[in-house]
């Protein structure tokens, strides 16, 4: 039988009603290490409050039910002193009362999510990224106690510091960690907290797909080579293939097919799509043509390396990793500034520009989708509105002319 802790000032309703009504809870018995029961005296039924350590030197509190000051206990929402002890222990240490299942905090949820991503060969940065922007208070808070209001306040506080589309992606990473935590701990019943508080900002997709002219793409690549040869080689590869940086970073030496006239790369596929079999998907390759000039540069860079080694390396000889943007983002900022492009231009502009370039050259949309490891539906949804801005000369030829252009000799045909 579980031990019952005594406290003469709280265990009877008569003793509790002698206490003054106040907002601050009265201290109660210690139920276990880092776990205590508190009591708040109200004008009606008081309330039982759990106080528990988060394991990092801080404490969290949660009201667990009303006290039976005026109404009889129902064992659920109205509790006696001893029933409140049992409920507090269950919430603080798990349904079985063991000391090994403390509530999952946001910090713990992100750690668990990182391990899950690594097990599925997904990018662990998706679990590390939210940590860079969360406050210490939110990180230490149990997931079960999160509210929509505080999460929304945190999300909205990021406005101005990053683009709305970036905020949506960041919130998506945090939501995934919290959702996984709720699936593994049935005490977490507040899914609406992140579904509402971290809901996507509207119209955030429009700012992402920046398209730059071919001349600016060439300047972009040239400026990148000027900063660092290996960074320039990565940039050159992305500009010509239109691949995602995370895909190019996984290229191996054996993926370069150095044909003298028709060189190509066996590009690793992305793990996008929400599939649980990410490892198998990312191991697949698809053929992408490249220029003879790029093939020569890649061949020279890979000289002396084994077939299974990375094709593209940083200047210190290390791989670009699962999240290459962490390594090159400051250099991209320098390139963008140097060639006079808007600050919102990122490395992804090379991919967007590659897709639009292919479409404007009448490459079939199915082939464009295959060469860029995406879907026809995604291209139509994402790029159609941008294509019209770049097709004025093409579409103008199809305009109906009511009168012949001035200066032209028009001869009427005989009837």
C-alpha positions in Angstrom: 0.0 0.0 0.0 1.3 3.5 -0.9 2.5 5.5 2.0 0.1 8.2 3.2 1.7 11.5 4.3 0.1 13.4 7.1 -0.3 17.1 7.6 -2.6 18.3 10.4 -3.3 21.7 8.7 -4.5 20.2 5.4 -5.8 16.7 5.8 -9.2 17.7 7.2 -11.7 20.2 5.8 -12.1 21.7 9.2 -8.4 22.5 9.4 -8.3 23.9 5.9 -11.3 26.2 6.3 -9.4 27.9 9.2 -6.8 29.1 6.7 -7.1 32.5 5.1 -8.3 32.8 1.5 -5.3 33.8 -0.6 -3.8 33.3 -4.1 -0.5 31.8 -2.9 -0.8 28.1 -2.1 0.0 26.8 1.3 2.9 24.3 1.5 1.9 20.7 2.1 3.7 17.5 2.6 6.7 16.3 0.5 5.5 13.2 -1.4 8.8 12.1 -2.8 12.1 13.7 -3.9 11.2 16.8 -5.9 7.5 16.2 -5.5 5.2 18.1 -3.1 1.5 18.7 -2.6 0.3 22.3 -2.1 -3.2 23.7 -1.3 -4.8 26.9 -2.4 -7.6 28.3 -0.2 -10.4 29.7 -2.2 -13.8 31.1 -1.3 -15.5 28.0 -2.5 -13.7 24.6 -2.7 -10.0 25.0 -2.5 -7.6 23.4 -5.0 -4.8 20.9 -4.8 -1.6 21.9 -6.6 1.3 19.6 -7.6 4.8 21.1 -7.4 7.5 19.0 -9.0 11.1 19.4 -10.1 11.9 19.3 -13.8 15.3 17.7 -13.0 17.2 20.8 -14.1 17.0 22.9 -10.9 13.6 24.4 -11.6 10.0 23.5 -10.6 6.6 23.4 -12.3 3.2 23.5 -10.8 -0.2 22.2 -11.9 -3.7 22.3 -10.3 -4.8 18.6 -10.1 -8.3 19.0 -8.7 -10.6 20.7 -6.2 -10.5 19.9 -2.5 -13.5 18.6 -0.7 -13.9 21.7 1.4 -17.7 22.0 0.8 -18.6 19.2 -1.7 -18.0 15.5 -1.2 -15.2 13.8 -3.1 -16.0 12.2 -6.4 -12.5 10.7 -6.8 -11.9 12.6 -10.0 -12.4 16.4 -10.0 -13.0 16.7 -6.3 -10.4 15.0 -4.1 -9.7 14.4 -0.4 -6.3 15.1 1.0 -5.1 11.5 0.6 -6.7 11.1 -2.9 -4.9 14.3 -4.0 -1.6 12.7 -2.9 -2.2 9.6 -5.1 -3.2 11.8 -8.0 -0.1 14.0 -7.6 2.2 11.0 -7.6 0.7 9.6 -10.7 1.0 12.8 -12.6 4.6 13.5 -11.4 6.0 10.1 -11.7 3.8 8.1 -14.1 0.6 6.1 -13.8 2.4 3.3 -12.0 3.9 5.6 -9.4 7.5 4.7 -10.3 10.2 7.3 -10.0 11.6 6.7 -13.5 8.9 8.4 -15.6 9.0 12.1 -14.8 6.9 14.3 -17.1 8.4 14.9 -20.6 9.6 18.5 -20.9 10.0 20.4 -24.2 13.8 19.9 -23.8 13.3 16.1 -23.4 10.8 16.0 -26.3 13.4 17.6 -28.6 16.1 15.1 -27.5 13.8 12.2 -28.1 12.8 13.6 -31.5 16.5 13.9 -32.4 17.1 10.3 -31.6 14.1 9.3 -33.7 15.3 11.3 -36.7 18.7 9.7 -36.5 17.1 6.3 -36.3 15.1 7.1 -39.5 18.1 8.6 -41.3 16.4 11.9 -41.3 18.0 15.3 -40.6 18.6 15.7 -36.8 18.9 19.5 -37.3 15.1 19.6 -37.4 15.2 18.8 -33.6 18.2 21.1 -32.9 16.9 24.1 -34.7 13.9 25.0 -32.4 16.2 24.8 -29.4 18.1 27.8 -30.8 15.0 30.0 -30.5 13.1 28.6 -27.5 13.4 30.3 -24.1 14.9 28.5 -21.1 11.4 28.6 -19.5 9.7 26.9 -22.4 12.5 24.3 -22.7 12.1 23.3 -19.0 8.3 23.2 -19.1 6.5 19.8 -19.2 4.7 19.3 -22.5 1.5 18.4 -20.7 1.4 22.0 -19.3 2.0 23.9 -22.5 -0.8 26.3 -23.5 -1.8 27.7 -26.8 -1.4 31.3 -25.6 2.2 30.9 -24.6 3.2 29.0 -27.8 1.4 31.6 -29.9 3.2 34.4 -28.0 6.6 32.7 -28.7 5.7 32.2 -32.4 4.6 35.8 -32.9 7.7 37.0 -31.1 9.8 35.6 -34.0 8.1 38.0 -36.5 10.6 40.5 -37.8 13.5 38.3 -36.9 12.8 35.8 -39.7 10.5 35.4 -42.6 7.0 34.0 -42.0 7.8 31.0 -44.1 10.8 30.3 -42.0 8.7 30.6 -38.8 6.2 28.1 -40.2 9.0 25.6 -40.9 10.5 26.1 -37.4 7.1 25.6 -35.8 6.6 22.5 -37.9 9.7 21.0 -36.4 8.6 21.8 -32.8 5.1 20.4 -33.5 6.6 17.2 -34.7 8.6 16.8 -31.5 5.6 17.6 -29.3 3.4 15.3 -31.2 5.8 12.4 -30.8 6.0 13.1 -27.1 2.2 12.9 -26.8 2.2 9.6 -28.6 4.6 8.1 -26.0 3.0 9.6 -22.8 -0.7 9.4 -22.3 -0.6 12.0 -19.6 -0.2 14.6 -22.4 -3.7 15.5 -23.4 -3.2 19.1 -24.6 -2.5 18.6 -28.3 -4.6 21.6 -29.1 -2.0 23.8 -27.4 0.5 23.4 -30.4 -2.2 22.8 -33.0 -3.6 26.3 -32.2 -0.6 28.1 -30.8 1.8 27.0 -33.5 -0.6 27.2 -36.4 1.0 28.3 -39.7 1.1 32.0 -40.6 -1.0 32.8 -43.6 0.4 33.7 -47.1 3.9 32.7 -45.9 4.8 30.6 -49.0 4.9 33.5 -51.4 8.2 35.0 -50.3 10.3 31.9 -50.6 10.6 31.2 -54.3 13.0 34.0 -55.4 14.0 33.6 -59.1 17.1 35.3 -60.5 18.2 35.9 -64.1 20.8 33.6 -65.8 23.3 36.5 -65.7 22.9 36.9 -61.9 23.2 33.1 -61.5 26.6 33.3 -63.3 27.6 36.2 -61.0 26.5 34.3 -58.0 28.6 31.3 -58.9 31.6 33.4 -59.9 31.5 35.3 -56.6 31.2 32.1 -54.7 34.4 30.8 -56.3 36.0 34.1 -55.4 35.3 33.5 -51.7 36.3 29.8 -51.6 36.9 27.3 -54.3 35.1 24.4 -52.6 32.2 26.6 -51.7 32.2 27.8 -55.4 32.1 24.1 -56.6 29.1 23.4 -54.4 27.4 26.5 -55.7 28.2 25.7 -59.3 26.8 22.1 -58.8 23.6 23.5 -57.4 23.2 26.1 -60.1 23.6 23.6 -62.9 21.6 20.7 -61.4 18.9 22.6 -59.5 19.3 20.1 -56.7 18.7 20.8 -53.0 21.9 21.5 -51.0 21.2 18.5 -48.8 21.1 16.3 -51.9 24.4 17.6 -53.4 26.1 17.2 -50.0 25.4 13.4 -50.2 27.0 12.9 -53.6 29.8 10.4 -53.6 32.8 10.2 -56.0 31.3 7.3 -57.8 28.2 9.4 -58.6 30.2 11.4 -61.1 29.9 9.8 -64.6 32.6 11.7 -66.5 31.5 11.1 -70.1 33.5 13.3 -72.6 30.4 14.7 -74.2 27.4 13.9 -72.0 28.6 13.9 -68.3 26.1 13.4 -65.6 25.6 12.9 -61.9 23.7 10.2 -60.1 22.0 12.5 -57.7 20.8 11.2 -54.3 17.0 11.5 -53.8 15.6 13.7 -51.1 13.9 12.1 -48.1 10.9 14.5 -48.5 7.4 13.2 -48.5 6.9 12.1 -44.9 7.7 8.5 -45.5 9.0 6.4 -42.7 11.4 4.6 -45.1 13.6 7.7 -45.5 16.8 5.6 -45.5 15.7 3.6 -48.5 14.4 6.7 -50.3 17.6 8.7 -49.7 19.7 5.8 -51.0 18.0 6.0 -54.4 19.7 7.9 -57.3 18.4 9.7 -60.4 20.4 10.9 -63.4 21.0 14.6 -63.9 23.0 16.0 -66.8 25.8 18.5 -66.1 28.2 20.5 -68.3 31.6 19.3 -69.5 33.2 22.2 -67.6 31.6 21.3 -64.3 32.5 17.6 -64.8 36.1 18.5 -65.2 36.1 20.6 -62.0 34.5 17.8 -60.0 36.9 15.2 -61.4 39.9 17.3 -60.4 38.5 17.9 -57.0 37.8 14.2 -56.4 41.3 13.1 -57.5 42.8 10.6 -55.1 39.6 9.9 -53.1 37.8 6.5 -53.0 34.6 5.9 -54.8 32.5 5.9 -51.6 33.9 9.2 -50.3 32.0 12.5 -50.6 32.3 14.2 -53.9 32.0 17.7 -52.5 33.9 18.8 -49.4 34.5 21.9 -47.5 37.9 23.7 -47.7 39.1 22.0 -44.5 38.4 18.6 -46.0 35.3 17.9 -44.0 31.9 16.9 -45.5 29.1 19.5 -45.8 26.9 17.3 -43.6 23.1 16.9 -43.4 22.5 20.6 -43.1 25.1 22.4 -45.3 23.4 25.7 -44.8 24.8 25.9 -41.3 28.3 26.0 -42.9 27.8 28.3 -45.8 25.0 30.7 -44.9 27.3 33.6 -44.0 29.1 33.2 -47.3 25.9 33.3 -49.2 25.0 36.6 -47.5 28.4 38.0 -48.7 27.7 36.8 -52.2 24.2 38.3 -52.3 25.5 41.6 -51.1 28.4 41.6 -53.5 26.3 41.1 -56.6 23.5 43.4 -55.5 20.7 41.0 -55.0 17.9 41.4 -52.3 18.7 40.1 -48.9 15.9 37.4 -49.1 17.9 35.6 -51.8 19.3 32.3 -50.5 21.0 29.3 -52.0 17.6 27.9 -52.9 17.2 30.6 -55.4 19.5 28.6 -57.7 17.0 25.7 -57.6 14.0 27.9 -58.2 15.8 29.6 -61.1 16.8 26.2 -62.6 13.2 25.0 -62.6 11.9 28.1 -64.2 14.7 28.2 -66.8 13.8 24.7 -67.9 10.1 25.5 -68.2 10.8 28.6 -70.2 12.9 26.5 -72.6 9.9 24.3 -73.2 11.3 21.2 -71.3 8.3 19.0 -70.6 7.0 19.6 -67.1 7.2 15.9 -66.3 10.9 15.9 -67.2 11.5 19.1 -65.2 9.9 17.5 -62.2 12.0 14.3 -62.5 15.3 16.2 -63.0 14.5 18.2 -59.8 13.2 15.3 -57.7 9.8 16.8 -57.2 6.3 16.4 -58.6 4.3 17.9 -61.4 1.7 19.0 -59.0 4.3 20.8 -56.8 5.8 22.6 -59.8 2.3 23.7 -61.1 1.3 24.9 -57.6 4.6 26.6 -56.7 6.0 28.1 -60.0 3.0 28.9 -62.3 2.5 32.4 -60.9 6.2 33.2 -61.3 6.5 31.8 -64.8 4.1 34.4 -66.2 6.4 37.2 -65.0 9.2 35.8 -67.2 7.3 34.9 -70.3 6.2 38.3 -71.7 8.1 37.9 -75.0 6.7 34.4 -75.5 3.1 35.1 -74.6 3.0 38.4 -76.5 3.5 36.5 -79.8 0.1 34.9 -79.3 -1.8 38.2 -78.8 -4.6 38.9 -81.3 -3.7 41.9 -83.5 -6.8 43.9 -84.7 -4.6 46.0 -86.9 -1.2 45.1 -88.5 1.8 46.6 -86.8 2.7 50.0 -88.2 5.3 50.2 -91.0 4.5 46.8 -92.5 3.4 46.4 -96.1 0.1 44.6 -96.3 -1.2 43.3 -99.6 -4.8 42.3 -100.0 -5.4 39.0 -101.6 -7.5 38.9 -104.7 -10.9 37.4 -104.5 
